Amino acid sequence: MEEILNTDQIQQFINNGFICIKNAFSAEDAAKARDILWRDMGLNPNAPETWTQPVVWLGMYPQEPFVKAANTKILHSAFNQLVGPGRWLPCKSMGTFPVRFPSPVNAGDTGWHVDAGFPGTDPGNYFEWRINVKSKGRGLLMLFLFSDVEENDAPTRIRAGSHFDVARLLKPEGDNGLSFMELAAKLAELPEKQEALATGRAGTVYLCHPFMVHAAQPHHGKAPRFLAQPPLLLKDEFKLDSSDSTLSPVEKAIVLAIGR
């Protein structure tokens, strides 16, 4: 498979923890997906007076435009380069979707966090899901833009380079790692980082290190923001004791942070 990312882009991913891929999937599939999401919300895209909530959460979607968006040749090539060929599972559905609407109401879900990878004692309670230094269960954090997103349209905030600090927090916690809430409580202790915004046209995808610290924000624009944040699932956890020549960029970033 043709390699999509060049050497500089790979190094940018290792250093900053994310990379933006424009035109990763088609605007046509993004529009078809939005039609399905509007239908499921029961809202009128041409009647802003019906948009009464700051955010509507929707689940995983297995329909064709969603699966096509997640499985383009561009993205599969990038997954191979960042995670390693044969080490990830193709996405068979797309989600979850926090659809954000212009609103003065505080949705109460804009705190900095790291997405978890494997269940804790109560699999039904995501706040008890866990993250460990080998990133069990999660190869990448992914942000799929299904609508055009500008600075006022509630783009996800990304703390560039924060994946190094999170790796160092997780190292002493071993295979059990920390729960979603335990790690979130420690993020305020981390050094300040430059903030990036996940903006772009529909069809843009941000591929982020699984330890990336990120957060939502209120919507101050005019059109709703449609974004999916599915995980790239792993066949097995990362191997941090491999030789440098066999480490994937995700693994290299962790090893750089924690040492051997």
N, C-alpha and C positions, 0 to 999 in steps of 0.2 A: 504494500500500500504506500502511495506517495506520501512523503512527510510534509506536513503543512507548516509546522513551526520551524523557524531557523534557529541557529545557535544563540543569537542574541535574545530571541524571545524565550527560549528555554532558560537562559540565565536570568532574565527578568522575572520569570515565574519563581525560580529558586530564591532570588533576592527579595522580591516584593510580595510573593505569595499569590499572585493572580496574573491572569492574562485575558485580554479582551479579544474575541474573535468576531469580526463583523461578517454579516451575511453567512452565518453558520447554518441557518436554515432559511427557507423562503418566506417572503412577506405574504405570499398567497396562503401558505399553511398557517401562518400567524393569524390572518384574517378569518380563516375557516374555524380555527380554534376559538377565537373571540366570540364568534357567532354561537358556538356551543355553550360557552361560559355565560354569555348574556341570557341565553334561554334558561339555563339552570338556575341563575339568580332570580329569574322572573322580573327583570328590570328592563326599562326601555332606554336604549343608548341615545335616543333623541329627546329624552325628557329628564333633564337634570333634577327636576323636582322630585323624581322617584328615588334619587340616590340619597337615602337618609342615613346610611351608616358610613363611618370613616373607612371601614375595611370589611370585606366579606371573604371568609375563608372557604375555599373549595378543595375537594380531595384529589385523588389520583384519577387520571383520565387515560383509558386505553384506546380511544378512538384514533382513526388513521392520521389526522393532521398532527396530533400530539406525538404519536410514535414516530412518524416521519421526521418531525423536528428534532427528536432526540437521537436519531440514528442516521444522520447524513455522513457521507464519506469524509467530509471535513472534520466532523467531531470524532468519528472513530479513529481517524489518524491522530488527532490531538490526544485522545485517551491513550493510545498506544505509546505516544512519545512521553507523556507525563506520568503515566501509571505503569506502563509496561505491557507489551503484547501478551494476550492470553491471561491477563491477571484481573480483568474486570468483566462485569456482566452487562450485556446490552439492556438498555432501558425498555421495558415492555409497557410502561405507562408513564404519564407525565404529571407531576404535581410536587408538592401541594401548591395551590394558588392563593396567595393573599392579594385579592383585588382591592386596590386602594383608591378611594374616591376623594375629590376635593371636599374638605370639611374642616370646620374650626374645632371639632370635637377631638379630644385626646383619646386615641384608641387604646392606650395603656400597654402597648407591646413594642416599644421602641428602644428597649435596653440593649446594651452590647452583650453579645453572646457568641458561643461556638456551637455549631450543630453537633449533636451526639450521633454515635454510630451503632451502639448495640444496647439491648434492653437490660434494665436493672431488675430488681426484685418484682416490680409490677410492670410488665410489658405494656399495659394499657395507659400508663402514666408517663408521658414523654419527659416530664421534668426529672424523672428518675433514670432515664436512659443515660448511658455512660460514654466517656471518651477516654481512650488510653493512648500511650505514647506510640503504639504500633498502629494507631488509627483503625482498630478492629471494626470491620463492617462498612467503612466509608473510604472511598478512594479520592473523591473530590467533592467540594461544595460547588454547585453549579447554579448560575442565575441565568435563566432564559427569558429574554425580553420578548413578550408577545404583543407589545404595543410600543410606539415611539415613546422614549423616556428622556425628558430634559431635566434640568436642575430643579425645577419647581414641581416636578411630577413624582415626588417621593422616591427618588432613586435610592437603592440600598447603599448604605455607607460602609466603606471597607477601610480597615486600619492596615495600611501597607506595612509589611514586615512583622506584623504581630504574631505570625505563625511560629517564628523563632521563640518568642517569649512563652507562648503556650506550650511548645514542646518542652521547654525547661521546667514549666510548672508540672507537667505530666510525668516527667521521667521518674521522680521518686515515688510515684503512686503505683508503679508496677502494672501488671496485666489488668488489675481491677479498675485502675484509673480513677476518674472523678465523675460524679453525676453532672448532668446538665446544670443544675442549680449550684452545686458545689464549685464548679469551675467558673460559672458566671459571677459568683461572689468574690472570686479572687482577681477578676480582670481589672478592677480599679487600682490594684497594686502595680500594674504593669507600666512601663515607661510610655510617655506620650508618643504617638505615631502620626505620620502624615495621613490625612484622610482623603480617600478617593471615592468618587461617586460612580455607581453603575448606570451610566447613561448610554443612550444609543438608539438606533432605529430598530424597529421590530425585525427580529431575525438575528440580533446580536446575542452572543452568549459569553458570560464571564466564567472562566474556569479558575477556581480558587483552591488553594491548599486546604485540606480538610480541617486544619487548625486555625483558619482565618477568623479573626474577630470581626464581626459585622453587626449592623443594626438597621432597623427600619427607621423611617421618619415620616412626619405628617405630610400630607399632600396639599400643596399650595397652588397647583396649576388649575387647568380647566377640564382636561379629559382624564378618565380613569386610567390607572396604570395596571396593566396585566403582566404579571411576572410569575414564573414557576421556579421552584427551588428544589428539584429532585436531587437525591444523592447519586453519585456513581458508585454502585455497589462493587465490593471486592470479592473475588473467589477465595482469597485468604488474606490474613493480615500482612502488613509490610514486614520485610526482613531487614532489620537495621544492622545486622552483623555480617552482611554480605560484603564482597570486595567492592571497591569504588567503581570498578568497571561494570558491575552488574546492578548497581543502585539506580532506581528510577529517579527523576527529578524530585518527586514528592519525598522519597526516602532520603535523597541527598540533603534536602533542606532540614529534615529532622536530625540527621547525623551531624550536620554543621552546627545545629543549635546545641545538641547535648554531648557531642563528642562520642568516641567509641566506648 
